[in-house]
Amino acid sequence: MASSSFHFTADIKVSKVLMVGAGGIGCELLKTLALSGFSDIHIIDMDTIEVSNLNRQFLFRQSHVGQSKAKVARDAVLKFRPNISITAYHANVKDPDFNVDFFKQFNVVLNGLDNLDARRHVNRLCLAADVPLVESGTTGFLGQVTVHVKGKTECYECQPKPAPKTYPVCTITSTPSKFVHCIVWAKDLLFAKLLGDKNQENDLNVRSSDAASSSKNVEDVFERRKGEEIEQYGRKIFDHVFGYNIELALSNEETWKNRNRPKPIYSKDVLPEELALQNGNMDNNHASDDGLSVSAMASLGMKNPQDIWSVKENSRIFLEALKLFFTKREKEIGNLSFDKDDQLAVEFVTAAANIRAASFGIPLHNLFEAKGIAGNIVHAVATTNAVIAGLIVIEAIKVLRNDIKSYRMTYCLEHPSRNMLLMPVEPFEPNKSCYTPLSLEINTNRSKLKDLVEKIVKAKLGMNLPLIMNASSLLYEAGDVEDDMIAIYEANLEKVLAELPSPVTGGTMLTVEDYLQELKCNINIKHRMTYCLEHPSRNMLLMPVEPFEPNKSCYTPLSLEINTNRSKLKDLVEKIVKAKLGMNLPLIMNASSLLYEAGDVEDDMIAIYEANLEKVLAELPSPVTGGTMLTVEDYLQELKCNINIKHREEFDEEKEPDGMVLLGWTQPVPAAENKNKSVGNGASTSDATMAAAESEKDDEMGIVSPLKKRKLPDDSDISKAAADTKNHKQLQVIDDEDDLLVLEGNLDGFKKRRL
């Protein structure tokens, strides 16, 4: 994050911003970011442009329908800001590619999402990556912008969110009382049964057959018989769902004791047979053969979607729409799913819902209203989106300035409050009961799911009946589990993490939950290359993502001056990593590329590592040159450090035969002050003198090692050692019978911690 000495125009240009969502808010936000001077913007959106987007998402045009929102938005903005960088991803933000490591590269994340699940996912990734999040949302004239900075303000999930509205199946199928119940029935049951996947279980069948008191075969009713005229088939469906099924429902007297009784509707009552036949033979000049443009309204000469149709008009639309599906779009039958931009589908669902509503005494709605309900559309206001986008950018700038005191959660109101339409409030502090994501370092190519369950989830987190999910994929569940799932979960336990049905690799965010304990947390997986067969417990390291305060006595990354065009990898391994750092079984990585590993190595890798040892650094598969940062680790010692490589072209071969100078952190013990007293680590005078001499010898060679081996002081000397370190903390790595210990302390005392 930028420092408090933020320079408005300069630092905005170098900031890297991630936008999630390129819809109503996203279009306005991208435009505003570009006009505000941001020059490195990344956008993620999985959606394509629909006709219904065009009235408020002004970066899109009619010709863009069906194309990626993210990519079209990028292209539109680059036309008036060609000198900035915009990277567009037509993808789901929950895809594995967008993991914690991906999020870490950004200075701030800006959300313009429209669903709760994705918002929660982004929030958790931002927490794990320690990247500030600016969240937003709009509903008509209402909107809000909130700021979420880890450890400073509450996260998105610190406050409970309302669950999406759902309706009981029995209400939908038997006792609707609202128009939305009729819409759900028409869209999810009737439309799906007639035009969707025939093999999909459907409550329309179940309820009908449960209620049936005759031998009528329900499946036969919905099947169109060979040679059956489409008009006859349509009337059969109409009479079954709006007439016969209602009569069956009325036969249960208990249901209607305290409810208004529905009225069966038959086609012969609302459409005399001669009119129905006339409808069937009408000239369909208005019905185009072009897929989604086919329209029952156009076919019947009805033009205004704001009109509320009568029961007779709804019946005509219902029969005409069904006819057009079977005559103009017959190849799609069996594969259709409701799409709010499919005009014929919207007409069919509106008509069916209105006929059912009329039967149950529920007010009818026009096509425009029904489409909004069926498509879960909140009719957005473009001005609200623009206002919210501007507020997002303002808060993003505050975040980049690290101006915590000025952070605000701002609410956009429909009606003024205290003469204000924008209501800013200070953000709340983090909710202490809100879970903190954990971080687990583990070899995902060798560790099994059962290792994670037994040694981490149960042993470390204390869960008894855990459930483990990777995104929306359930990997394991204990307790009361369906019989057919037991074998699947048991098989998963024996698989290595990277080979699970939903692979767990570096950057994966797992959700772990125990319902009985009401305990839930996220675990950010970090892949570690090493794996120790002799000490399995060392293969997993669980820690909070929230970092501890920096240990001021801990060494900073080392710096190695070396001629990368002449020195070989084996020179670095033998003369620096082993001789100076004291590692016995080192592992050396350049970014994600493993250059060398000692110890328990796969047979096919031994030859590769031996060949690497003989190569000069600059010619390795992942070249080591000036500016390279190497990671060096010894997993048996649990010792790890970074080495920053600085290329040196010239060196004195007499004074520096190796051509290598290692520089790093040290707290040298001045020899002059060590006479007749103990030193800060509790060693005796003779030990200190020897240590100083050793340090001076290293200094002559241009080498300062951060790892000085010392004798462990007796417990009785610990308090004395603490007194000698009054003004600073100490950290020493020491030998103790071939095991490494860390001695940490300050004036309050020392403690031993075994590595």
Secondary structure as GFF3:
##gff-version 3
##sequence-region A 1 755
A	DSSP	alpha_helix	8	14	.	.	.	ID=ss1
A	DSSP	beta_strand	16	20	.	.	.	ID=ss2
A	DSSP	alpha_helix	24	36	.	.	.	ID=ss3
A	DSSP	beta_strand	40	44	.	.	.	ID=ss4
A	DSSP	three_ten_helix	51	53	.	.	.	ID=ss5
A	DSSP	three_ten_helix	62	64	.	.	.	ID=ss6
A	DSSP	alpha_helix	69	80	.	.	.	ID=ss7
A	DSSP	beta_strand	85	89	.	.	.	ID=ss8
A	DSSP	alpha_helix	100	103	.	.	.	ID=ss9
A	DSSP	beta_strand	108	111	.	.	.	ID=ss10
A	DSSP	alpha_helix	116	129	.	.	.	ID=ss11
A	DSSP	beta_strand	133	139	.	.	.	ID=ss12
A	DSSP	beta_strand	142	148	.	.	.	ID=ss13
A	DSSP	alpha_helix	169	173	.	.	.	ID=ss14
A	DSSP	alpha_helix	179	184	.	.	.	ID=ss15
A	DSSP	pi_helix	185	191	.	.	.	ID=ss16
A	DSSP	alpha_helix	192	195	.	.	.	ID=ss17
A	DSSP	alpha_helix	203	211	.	.	.	ID=ss18
A	DSSP	alpha_helix	218	222	.	.	.	ID=ss19
A	DSSP	alpha_helix	230	239	.	.	.	ID=ss20
A	DSSP	pi_helix	240	244	.	.	.	ID=ss21
A	DSSP	alpha_helix	245	250	.	.	.	ID=ss22
A	DSSP	three_ten_helix	253	256	.	.	.	ID=ss23
A	DSSP	alpha_helix	267	270	.	.	.	ID=ss24
A	DSSP	alpha_helix	273	280	.	.	.	ID=ss25
A	DSSP	three_ten_helix	291	293	.	.	.	ID=ss26
A	DSSP	alpha_helix	296	299	.	.	.	ID=ss27
A	DSSP	alpha_helix	311	328	.	.	.	ID=ss28
A	DSSP	three_ten_helix	330	332	.	.	.	ID=ss29
A	DSSP	alpha_helix	343	359	.	.	.	ID=ss30
A	DSSP	alpha_helix	367	374	.	.	.	ID=ss31
A	DSSP	alpha_helix	382	401	.	.	.	ID=ss32
A	DSSP	three_ten_helix	404	406	.	.	.	ID=ss33
A	DSSP	beta_strand	409	417	.	.	.	ID=ss34
A	DSSP	beta_strand	420	425	.	.	.	ID=ss35
A	DSSP	beta_strand	438	442	.	.	.	ID=ss36
A	DSSP	alpha_helix	449	451	.	.	.	ID=ss37
A	DSSP	pi_helix	452	458	.	.	.	ID=ss38
A	DSSP	beta_strand	466	470	.	.	.	ID=ss39
A	DSSP	beta_strand	473	477	.	.	.	ID=ss40
A	DSSP	alpha_helix	483	493	.	.	.	ID=ss41
A	DSSP	three_ten_helix	497	499	.	.	.	ID=ss42
A	DSSP	beta_strand	509	514	.	.	.	ID=ss43
A	DSSP	beta_strand	519	527	.	.	.	ID=ss44
A	DSSP	three_ten_helix	536	539	.	.	.	ID=ss45
A	DSSP	beta_strand	540	544	.	.	.	ID=ss46
A	DSSP	beta_strand	558	562	.	.	.	ID=ss47
A	DSSP	alpha_helix	569	571	.	.	.	ID=ss48
A	DSSP	pi_helix	572	578	.	.	.	ID=ss49
A	DSSP	beta_strand	586	590	.	.	.	ID=ss50
A	DSSP	beta_strand	593	597	.	.	.	ID=ss51
A	DSSP	alpha_helix	603	613	.	.	.	ID=ss52
A	DSSP	three_ten_helix	617	619	.	.	.	ID=ss53
A	DSSP	beta_strand	629	634	.	.	.	ID=ss54
A	DSSP	beta_strand	639	647	.	.	.	ID=ss55
A	DSSP	beta_strand	660	663	.	.	.	ID=ss56
A	DSSP	three_ten_helix	671	673	.	.	.	ID=ss57
A	DSSP	alpha_helix	685	700	.	.	.	ID=ss58
A	DSSP	three_ten_helix	715	717	.	.	.	ID=ss59
A	DSSP	alpha_helix	718	723	.	.	.	ID=ss60
A	DSSP	beta_strand	730	736	.	.	.	ID=ss61
A	DSSP	beta_strand	739	746	.	.	.	ID=ss62
A	DSSP	beta_strand	749	754	.	.	.	ID=ss63
###
